[in-house]
Amino acid sequence: MKIWVPERSFARILSELPGVECVVFDGSGEVPPGIEDVEIWVPPLTPLPDTPGLLRRMKGLRLLQTVTAGVEAYRPYLPPGVPLCNARGAHDAGTAEWVVGAILATVRGIPGFTDDQRAGRWNYHPTKALADSTVLIVGYGSIGAAVERRLAGFEVRTVRLARTARAGVHGESMLPELLPEADVVVLLVPATASTRRMVDAGFLARMKDGALLVNAARGSVVDTHALVAELTTGRLTAALDVTDPEPLPEGHPLWSAPGVLITPHVAGSTPASWRRIQRLVRDQVERRLAGEPLHNVITGAY
């Protein structure tokens, strides 16, 4: 079984399995020979520009296992009948840590105090607090549950919302009603046609004065122009690990907008995430070899 993996660490943990041949391909060099014989492809963290072309050439592909939770870069181009599995669960801890850290940093004014420190200013002033706040998690899944667990000690009220209502979780039709109640809105939805720019001018207008928008989903979920307009008024603040466009180009107005904390899509990029991804990939390959059901198979509405 020929497997393409994104780095040597994956090859080390897979090559000991019987009948497995690993080829390291991270997209930085020439396409390795034998692409038509690849049965399992584990693409790198950042999707390759010629993903559609590579998939067309993979005539023997039997599984595409991503190292990300998002699969929007692959799903439209996958050959019929080839299972697509994501890394659901592997990034939960890292992303949840980033969400809570970004909320605390923004609410307590840490970026501003950091600027004061660099300038040598002792600029005393009170800040907001997270305690007694309402946190609305939009896109409540495994990462949302991990965020909620980490918020448990901060004396907040957590409100859950997902595409479909279930016990303890509101359906998406409740979003307009819930937005005005939230002090913090955390975005964790997948990138799909239905979520593209769901956070538009109307969404932002329904958020309460002084609320914080946290985007740990995808940049395409937010209308950047509308967000910049709201930030400029000072009515809302934002913490963004993802942007649209991404990477955010030099001179873009979002860089200089007031009240925004921006990190370069690093929420899930931690050693813990990578260890969990490697364990998942090995488990998936073992399941494939044994003919057992795979984890995290993407089917139906995503």
N, C-alpha and C positions, 0 to 999 in steps of 0.2 A: 504494500500500500504506500503510494507516494503522497507525501504531505508537504505543502509549502507552509513555512512558519515565518514570523516576522523578525525573529532574532534567535541567537544561538542558545539562549536559556531554554527556549521551547524544545529545540532539537535535543538538548541534553536529557530532558525528562521524558521525551517520546521515543528516542532511538533505541532505548533498552526494551521496548515492547517488540514482541515477535512479528517479523514480517513488515516492519515499518521502515521506510526510507524518508528521512527528513531533508528538505532543501531550504536553506535560509534565503528568503527574498523579501527585502524591505522596500523595494522600488527604487533604490538609489543607483542601481547599475543596470546592466543588460538583463533582459528576461532570460532566465535559465532555460536550458534545453529540456525537452520532454513535457512541455506545458499541457499537451494533449493527454498525458497520462496521470495528471494530478487528480487524486480522488478526494482529498480534503484540503481546503485552502483556509488558512488562518491569516487574514490580511493584517497589515500594520495598523497602528492606532489612528493615523491620519490616512483617509482614503486616497488611493492612487489616482492620478488624473485619468489614466486609461483603463479604469475598472471595467467599463462596458466592453472594451476590446479584449481584455484579458479573459473575461468570462465567456465571450464568444469562442475563444480558442480552447477552453477547457472542456473538451469533448467527453472526458471520463469523470467529470466532477460528480461526487456523490454527497458532499456536505460542504457548506460554507459556514464556518464558525467565526463570528466576529469577536474582537476583544473589547467591543463597546456595547453599550445598551442600545444605542441607535443603530438602525439598519437601513436608513433612507438612501445611503449611497450604493446599496447593493440590490435591494428588493426589486426595483424596476427592470434590472438587467439579468436576473437569475434565470438560468435555463429551466424550462418546465420540469417539475418533478424533483428538483434538487432541494433538500431541506435547508432552510436558513435558520441558524440558531444564534441568539445574541448572548451577551455576557451578563444577563440580568442577575443581580445579586453581588457580582464581583466589585462593583463600584459603590455599593451602598454606603459603606463606612466612610470612605474618602469624601464622597459628595455631601453626605450628611454633615460631616465635620466642617466642610467649607461653608455650607448654608448657615449653620449655627454661628460659626466664627464671623461670617460676613454680617449677619444680623447684629451681633454684639458690637462689632467694630463700628458699624454705621450708627446704631442707636446711641452708643456711648461717645460718639464723636472722635474716635481714635485717629482717623486720617487727618483731621484738623489739628489735633494735638501733636501729631507727628510733624506736620508742617511747622508748628510753633517751636518744637524742639530743634528742628534744623535751623530755624532763624534765631534761636536763643531767646525766645519770648516766654515769659511766665504768664500765660493768658488764662487766668482762672475764670471759669463760668460753668454753671450747672449743665447737665445733659439730660436727655431722656433716659428712661429705664425700660428694660424688657418686661419686668414684672408687671402683672395685671394687664398685659396686652392680649389681643386676639390675633392668632396666627392662622391664616387661611392657606392650606396646602392644596394647590390646584394641580391635579394629576397624582392622586394618592395611590401609590403602588409600593413596591418594596423600598425604594429610596425615601418616599414620603413617610413610611412607617419608621425607617431609621432616623429620619429627622425628628419625628414625634418623640421617639424614645430619648433622644438627646436633649430635647426641650423639656422633658418631664420635670427636671429640677428647677426650672426657671419661673415657676408660678405663672404660667400662661394658659390661656384657653386655646386649644387647638381645634380647628374646624377642617374636616376632610371633604374633598370634592374630587370626583372622578367622572369619566365619561358616562358610566352607568351607575345608578344608585344601588347600594347594597346596605346591609346592616351597619349603621354607624358612619356611612359615607354618603354624602349628598350627590345627586346626579348633576350633570352639567347645566341643566335647565335652571338650577337654583343659583347659578353664578351671579346674575345681576342683583339678586336679593342679598347675597352674602358679602359682596364686595364692599359696600358702604360700612359694614361692621368691622372690617379687618384693619388692624394697625400694621400688620405685615402680611404681604401676599407673596407666597413662594411658588414659583413656576417649576414644575417637574414633568410637564407633558411631553410626549414624543413629538418629533417633527413629522407632521403629516399634512396633507392638503387642508384638512379641517382646522388644524392648529396654526397654520401659517398666518401671521399677523393677527392672531386672536386678541392680542393686547394692543388694541388700536386706540384712537382718541376717545371713543365712547367708553371703552373699558377703563381707561385711565381716569376719565371724568367721574366715573362712579366710585372710584377709590376715595376714602375719606381724606380730608386735609391733614397733612403731616404723615401720611402713610408711607411705608417702605415697600418697594417692589424688588424682589429677589429673583433673578433668573439664573437657574442652574440647569435649564433644559437645553434649548437651542436658540441661537440668535434670531432665527426666522420667526419665532413665536411672537416677537415684539416688533411693532412698527417703530423703527428707530426715530424717524422724524417726529412722530407724535410724542415719543418719550422725551426727546430733547426739548420740545416745546413746553412740556409740563415741568421738567427740571428747571428750565430757565425762569419760570415764574416762582420757583421756590416752594411750590405747594406740595410736591412729592420728593422723595429721595429714592435712590436705587442702588443695588449691589448686583453687579453683572459679572458672571464668569464666561458668558458667551455674548457675542454681538452680531449684528447684521449691518454692514459686512464684517467678515472675519477672515483673516486678521483685520483689526480696525486700523485703517491707514493713517499715516501721520497727517495732522491737521484736521482730522474729522471733528465736527463740532461736539461729538459726544465726549471726547477727551477733556474738553475744557468746560463742559456743562457743570453747574454747581450741584453739590449734593449727590455725586455719583462715585461709587467705588468700583473699579474695573480690574479684573484679573484675567490673564490670557488663557482661558479654558483649561485650568489646572485642577479643578475640583476633584476629579477622580484620579488624578495622576500622582499616586502615592505608591510606596513599596508594598503596602498592604493590598492595594488593588491588584498590583501586578502578580503577587503571590497567589491571590485567589483566582485570577484569570488563568494562570498556569495550571492550577489544580483542576479548574473546570475543563480546560482543553484536554488534559490527560484523561479525565473521566469520560469525556465525550468520545475520544478516540478508542478507549477501552470498550465503551458501549457499542461503538460501531463495529469493532472487531468481533464482539460477542453476539452481535445481532440484537442487542437490547434497545429499548426506546431511548431516544435522546432527550436531554433537558432543553428547555428554553426554545422550543420550536415555534417560529413565528407563523401563525396561521390567521386567516380572517382579518378582521379589523385590527389595526395595530395602534 
